[in-house]
């Protein structure tokens, strides 16, 4: 489980002088919003747990870690600028904590890659996106749970429209040569992810 100590350690690894405790509480409150069903503290915890095994693969692991903390900070399914607003919040926070402008900009760009509208470029982006998409290669029961949770987050969308939009998203992943960018996740999750996507698409 994420904790204040883990948050503070992330900032120390970044080399920033201040780890804002109030900011930590704000982020926890965001991930705990009642309209969230999948993009919750559980998702953040799962992402940070995956980072434990992926950390050696990253060029700037501390930046990947902070990007994970912020990547779903803003989450409103009726809006299309969640990643942009989350990325801007992260960049401002890194600068306020004494991080460099280069760090702040890289973290901003990492969060923008979680829009998943292109194959990630650069090692840190590959690590971050693989972690964010780890759920696609989860065991069948956890993946099916995730599917239900995402539908609940879009409960305001009529069923026919949701199915069409969801199919488009899943087909985009299924068409890629690889869902995952790192050899580790390709070995551990690629096959299972394709099985999960095929099963989900068949239900749509």
MOGILIN-V785782 format. One record per helix or strand. SS is the DSSP state (H for helix, E for strand). FROM is the first residue (numbers start at 1). TO is the last residue. If there is no record, write none. Layout:
BEGIN
SS;FROM;TO + SS;FROM;TO
END
This chain:
BEGIN
H;4;14 + H;21;31 + H;41;57 + H;61;70 + H;82;96 + H;101;115 + H;123;132 + H;134;137 + H;140;153 + H;159;175 + H;183;203
END
